[in-house]
């Protein structure tokens, strides 16, 4: 069995175990309810991406003006 096939097999087993776990089902339902009510939102960061930081520094060293 190749490494990729073995990984797919393990992931499938893990997913099957989670779905049969009463605690996992209960926590998933709780999380979905919190999302529906607006208490759980995806965290948004105001930090620039690493590419943006690297590009800004590179362009600053070349004397090219970029957006802050």
C-alpha positions, 0 to 999 in steps of 0.5 A: 500500500502506498503512503498516500493510500495508507493516509487516505485509509487512516483519515477515513477510519478517523472520520468514521470514528468521530462520526460515531462518537456521541461527544463529537456529534454533541460538540459539532451541534453546539458549534453549529448553533454558536455559528448560527447565533453569531457567537462563533466567527472566523478569526480575521487578522489585520496582519499582512501576509508574509508575501506582502511583508517580503514584497514591501521590504524588497520594494522599499530597498529598491526605492519603489513606493507601495501601499502601507 
